[in-house]
Amino acid sequence: MIQPSIQTTVPTKLNTFYTSTSSNKGGVGKTTTSVALILSAAELGLKCLYIEQDYGNPSGHKYLGLNGVVNPEEESGVGELLLGKISNLEEVIQKTFPFNDKVKKQFPNLDYVSCGTLEVSERSARTDFKEGYQKVKEEASRLEYEFVIFDMPAGVDPYVLDGVLRTNRILVVNPDPQYNSRDGVLRLLRKARTRAINALALGLKIPPAVKKSILEVLDKEFRKDQRDLLLGKIKGVIQKIAPEKTDVYNTMENYINKFESHAIFTNGSSDLCDQHMLDMQVEAEKYGVNISPLTHIPFSNSIRNAQPFFYYNEQIQEAAQKGQGPIPLIRKARDQLFKLARFPSAEEIKKMCGK
């Protein structure tokens, strides 16, 4: 295993920014989007880590020059760390583009971790992965990664929900009617929030009847006054019998009042994306969920046919120099994420890295 360098390329200390790409529907472009974003960050000189999380159909390694080098379903990976079977992230890190010096130079300091053991997926229904994800994040921060992406599979398995809860959430959505992605992503977000509320209610020792009331409110459309009334009653109880747990209550209140995520649309029609985004926002607000748009990236059939090397395909790179094709939109989404993370701008990072 090649050991990664732990020397950051940016002199200014940046907090590690964790994001996850998810959807409740396959085929919408989660891996394509994940790899595009991580490449756009790595090309600036940031130290980046791509974490494969799709145990059913891992494919991120193919985009990163590791096809034939890595077999994600047989090698140890992040799953071993999530389950506590290993303690150091270095044990499962792979350097990307080992056989392509030109591409490696274009994307310095970009590493890969495979999904690892299937046991994560098999144990998902009965395991809380909160501590596992915390360990992964601690390790990534220790190694001074600045940008980390968890590429999640479709579905609502508990290990997916736990990962989504502990990162900046990006929903990958295709408004083509065959995907029915609006309802799917809302279901994913609501299930993730319910999982978080369940855990917080347990920590607060909220009586089962009260917790049931909370979950009933979250499970249906509700008015703000109903939500505020319920929260007010819970807060009053906490302040009276367990004031030391006010911070835990505040976390719960934030999940209920402001459960945020961001959307990237993978479709060539900007009008269709805009309308779908509006419809999705209106529907999400009914359940107290906030979804804000980043951008739309037209991953057309011509782009998909360029897999796995679409981002650094020469023709696509040439189009990007003219402000055309998907790369300018990918960089736009990256810059919006940097703003959320309070990172320096892309131009500032390039200057720091001497690019």
WOJO-V35000 format. One record per residue. N is the residue number from 1. RES is the residue in one small letter. PHI is phi in whole degrees, -180 to 180 (999 if undefined). OMEGA is omega in radians with two decimals (* if undefined). Layout:
N_RES_PHI_OMEGA ; N_RES_PHI_OMEGA
//
This chain:
1_m_999_3.12 ; 2_i_-78_-3.11 ; 3_q_-81_-3.13 ; 4_p_-77_3.00 ; 5_s_-72_3.13 ; 6_i_-103_-3.13 ; 7_q_-85_3.11 ; 8_t_-69_-3.12 ; 9_t_-91_-3.11 ; 10_v_-107_-3.08 ; 11_p_-58_3.13 ; 12_t_-70_-3.11 ; 13_k_-70_3.11 ; 14_l_-111_3.01 ; 15_n_-68_3.13 ; 16_t_-65_3.14 ; 17_f_-104_-3.10 ; 18_y_-108_3.06 ; 19_t_-137_3.09 ; 20_s_-133_3.03 ; 21_t_-108_-3.08 ; 22_s_-150_3.04 ; 23_s_-166_3.10 ; 24_n_-105_-3.09 ; 25_k_-144_3.11 ; 26_g_-76_3.02 ; 27_g_84_-3.09 ; 28_v_-88_3.08 ; 29_g_107_-3.12 ; 30_k_-64_-3.12 ; 31_t_-69_3.09 ; 32_t_-58_3.13 ; 33_t_-67_-3.13 ; 34_s_-59_-3.11 ; 35_v_-67_3.11 ; 36_a_-59_-3.12 ; 37_l_-67_-3.10 ; 38_i_-69_3.08 ; 39_l_-67_-3.12 ; 40_s_-67_3.07 ; 41_a_-78_-3.10 ; 42_a_-68_-3.10 ; 43_e_-67_3.10 ; 44_l_-83_-3.10 ; 45_g_108_3.09 ; 46_l_-66_3.07 ; 47_k_-85_-2.94 ; 48_c_-124_3.12 ; 49_l_-136_3.05 ; 50_y_-100_-3.14 ; 51_i_-114_3.10 ; 52_e_-74_-3.14 ; 53_q_-128_-3.10 ; 54_d_-91_-3.11 ; 55_y_-78_-3.12 ; 56_g_-89_-3.08 ; 57_n_-150_-3.13 ; 58_p_-68_-3.11 ; 59_s_-143_-3.09 ; 60_g_-60_-3.12 ; 61_h_-62_-3.12 ; 62_k_-67_3.13 ; 63_y_-73_-2.95 ; 64_l_-109_3.03 ; 65_g_73_-3.06 ; 66_l_-115_3.09 ; 67_n_-67_-3.06 ; 68_g_89_3.09 ; 69_v_-99_-3.10 ; 70_v_-115_2.94 ; 71_n_-115_-3.00 ; 72_p_-59_-3.07 ; 73_e_-84_-3.12 ; 74_e_-116_-3.08 ; 75_e_-92_3.03 ; 76_s_-65_-3.13 ; 77_g_-157_-3.07 ; 78_v_-64_3.12 ; 79_g_-57_3.13 ; 80_e_-64_3.10 ; 81_l_-73_3.11 ; 82_l_-62_-3.11 ; 83_l_-93_3.10 ; 84_g_78_-3.13 ; 85_k_-84_2.97 ; 86_i_-131_-3.08 ; 87_s_-118_-3.09 ; 88_n_-120_-3.14 ; 89_l_-66_-3.13 ; 90_e_-56_-3.07 ; 91_e_-64_-3.03 ; 92_v_-124_-3.14 ; 93_i_-82_3.06 ; 94_q_-118_3.01 ; 95_k_-78_-3.10 ; 96_t_-87_3.07 ; 97_f_51_-3.08 ; 98_p_-66_-3.05 ; 99_f_-114_-3.10 ; 100_n_-134_-3.05 ; 101_d_-63_-3.12 ; 102_k_-65_-3.13 ; 103_v_-71_3.12 ; 104_k_-59_3.12 ; 105_k_-68_-3.14 ; 106_q_-70_-3.10 ; 107_f_-125_-3.11 ; 108_p_-72_3.02 ; 109_n_60_3.07 ; 110_l_-113_-3.10 ; 111_d_-117_-3.06 ; 112_y_-133_3.00 ; 113_v_-130_-3.14 ; 114_s_-78_-3.12 ; 115_c_-69_3.11 ; 116_g_81_-2.95 ; 117_t_-59_3.04 ; 118_l_-70_-3.09 ; 119_e_-60_3.10 ; 120_v_-59_3.14 ; 121_s_-66_-3.10 ; 122_e_-68_-3.12 ; 123_r_-93_-2.95 ; 124_s_-57_-3.04 ; 125_a_-69_-3.06 ; 126_r_-123_-3.08 ; 127_t_-128_3.01 ; 128_d_-96_-3.06 ; 129_f_-96_-3.11 ; 130_k_-56_-3.12 ; 131_e_-66_3.12 ; 132_g_-63_3.12 ; 133_y_-67_3.09 ; 134_q_-62_3.11 ; 135_k_-65_3.10 ; 136_v_-59_-3.12 ; 137_k_-67_3.09 ; 138_e_-61_3.14 ; 139_e_-66_3.13 ; 140_a_-64_3.09 ; 141_s_-68_3.13 ; 142_r_-61_3.14 ; 143_l_-84_3.03 ; 144_e_64_2.94 ; 145_y_-70_-3.10 ; 146_e_-107_-3.11 ; 147_f_-142_-3.07 ; 148_v_-128_3.11 ; 149_i_-120_2.96 ; 150_f_-97_3.12 ; 151_d_-90_-3.05 ; 152_m_-88_3.08 ; 153_p_-83_2.99 ; 154_a_-71_3.07 ; 155_g_115_-3.06 ; 156_v_-129_3.04 ; 157_d_-60_-3.10 ; 158_p_-55_-3.14 ; 159_y_-67_3.06 ; 160_v_-70_-3.13 ; 161_l_-62_3.14 ; 162_d_-63_3.10 ; 163_g_-69_3.11 ; 164_v_-61_-3.12 ; 165_l_-65_-2.98 ; 166_r_-108_3.10 ; 167_t_-142_2.92 ; 168_n_-71_-2.93 ; 169_r_-90_3.02 ; 170_i_-118_3.06 ; 171_l_-94_3.08 ; 172_v_-101_-2.97 ; 173_v_-129_2.98 ; 174_n_-117_-3.06 ; 175_p_-75_3.05 ; 176_d_-57_-3.06 ; 177_p_-54_-3.10 ; 178_q_-66_-3.09 ; 179_y_-90_-3.11 ; 180_n_47_-2.93 ; 181_s_-75_-3.13 ; 182_r_-62_-3.12 ; 183_d_-63_-3.11 ; 184_g_-66_-3.10 ; 185_v_-70_3.08 ; 186_l_-66_3.10 ; 187_r_-64_3.11 ; 188_l_-61_-3.12 ; 189_l_-65_-3.12 ; 190_r_-67_3.11 ; 191_k_-69_3.09 ; 192_a_-64_3.14 ; 193_r_-65_3.12 ; 194_t_-61_3.11 ; 195_r_-63_3.11 ; 196_a_-66_-3.13 ; 197_i_-65_3.09 ; 198_n_-58_-3.13 ; 199_a_-67_-3.14 ; 200_l_-68_3.12 ; 201_a_-63_3.09 ; 202_l_-65_3.12 ; 203_g_-66_3.12 ; 204_l_-84_-3.09 ; 205_k_57_3.11 ; 206_i_-70_3.13 ; 207_p_-55_-3.10 ; 208_p_-53_-3.12 ; 209_a_-66_3.14 ; 210_v_-70_3.11 ; 211_k_-60_3.11 ; 212_k_-60_3.12 ; 213_s_-63_3.12 ; 214_i_-61_-3.07 ; 215_l_-67_3.08 ; 216_e_-65_3.11 ; 217_v_-65_-3.10 ; 218_l_-71_-3.03 ; 219_d_-87_3.14 ; 220_k_-143_3.06 ; 221_e_-62_-3.10 ; 222_f_-144_3.10 ; 223_r_-85_-3.11 ; 224_k_-61_-3.12 ; 225_d_-66_3.08 ; 226_q_-66_3.14 ; 227_r_-64_-3.12 ; 228_d_-64_3.12 ; 229_l_-64_3.14 ; 230_l_-64_-3.14 ; 231_l_-63_3.12 ; 232_g_-61_3.13 ; 233_k_-66_-3.13 ; 234_i_-65_-3.13 ; 235_k_-62_3.11 ; 236_g_-62_3.12 ; 237_v_-65_-3.12 ; 238_i_-63_-3.12 ; 239_q_-63_-3.10 ; 240_k_-83_-3.00 ; 241_i_-106_-3.11 ; 242_a_-150_-3.09 ; 243_p_-60_-3.14 ; 244_e_-70_-3.13 ; 245_k_-105_3.13 ; 246_t_-60_3.14 ; 247_d_-63_3.11 ; 248_v_-65_3.10 ; 249_y_-61_-3.12 ; 250_n_-61_3.08 ; 251_t_-63_3.11 ; 252_m_-61_-3.13 ; 253_e_-61_3.11 ; 254_n_-64_3.10 ; 255_y_-62_-3.08 ; 256_i_-76_-3.05 ; 257_n_-90_-2.99 ; 258_k_-147_3.11 ; 259_f_-87_-2.92 ; 260_e_-105_3.00 ; 261_s_-155_-3.09 ; 262_h_-131_-3.05 ; 263_a_-119_2.95 ; 264_i_-118_-3.13 ; 265_f_-100_-3.10 ; 266_t_-111_-3.11 ; 267_n_-156_-3.08 ; 268_g_-76_-3.09 ; 269_s_-95_3.14 ; 270_s_-66_3.13 ; 271_d_-64_3.11 ; 272_l_-63_3.12 ; 273_c_-64_-3.11 ; 274_d_-63_-3.12 ; 275_q_-67_-3.14 ; 276_h_-66_3.12 ; 277_m_-63_3.13 ; 278_l_-62_3.12 ; 279_d_-61_-3.10 ; 280_m_-68_3.11 ; 281_q_-64_3.14 ; 282_v_-61_-3.14 ; 283_e_-66_-3.11 ; 284_a_-65_-3.12 ; 285_e_-62_3.12 ; 286_k_-62_-3.09 ; 287_y_-109_3.12 ; 288_g_73_3.14 ; 289_v_-112_-3.14 ; 290_n_-113_3.09 ; 291_i_-122_3.12 ; 292_s_-114_-3.10 ; 293_p_-80_2.94 ; 294_l_-96_3.08 ; 295_t_-167_2.97 ; 296_h_-120_-3.09 ; 297_i_-121_-3.06 ; 298_p_-78_3.07 ; 299_f_-79_-3.09 ; 300_s_-76_3.12 ; 301_n_-61_3.13 ; 302_s_-66_3.09 ; 303_i_-71_-3.14 ; 304_r_-63_3.13 ; 305_n_-71_3.10 ; 306_a_-86_3.11 ; 307_q_-59_0.00 ; 308_p_-92_-3.00 ; 309_f_-112_-3.02 ; 310_f_-62_-3.01 ; 311_y_-68_-3.10 ; 312_y_-109_2.95 ; 313_n_-64_-3.02 ; 314_e_-59_-3.13 ; 315_q_-65_3.13 ; 316_i_-69_3.07 ; 317_q_-65_3.11 ; 318_e_-64_3.11 ; 319_a_-63_-3.13 ; 320_a_-64_3.12 ; 321_q_-65_3.09 ; 322_k_-97_-3.13 ; 323_g_79_-3.09 ; 324_q_-116_3.08 ; 325_g_81_-3.03 ; 326_p_-79_-3.00 ; 327_i_-62_3.08 ; 328_p_-58_3.12 ; 329_l_-73_3.05 ; 330_i_-61_3.13 ; 331_r_-65_3.08 ; 332_k_-63_3.10 ; 333_a_-63_3.08 ; 334_r_-58_-3.10 ; 335_d_-66_3.07 ; 336_q_-66_3.08 ; 337_l_-66_3.09 ; 338_f_-59_3.13 ; 339_k_-63_3.09 ; 340_l_-61_-3.09 ; 341_a_-85_-3.07 ; 342_r_58_3.04 ; 343_f_-78_2.89 ; 344_p_-61_3.10 ; 345_s_-70_3.12 ; 346_a_-59_3.13 ; 347_e_-66_3.11 ; 348_e_-66_3.12 ; 349_i_-65_3.12 ; 350_k_-61_3.12 ; 351_k_-66_3.11 ; 352_m_-60_-3.07 ; 353_c_-90_3.13 ; 354_g_70_-3.12 ; 355_k_-96_*
//
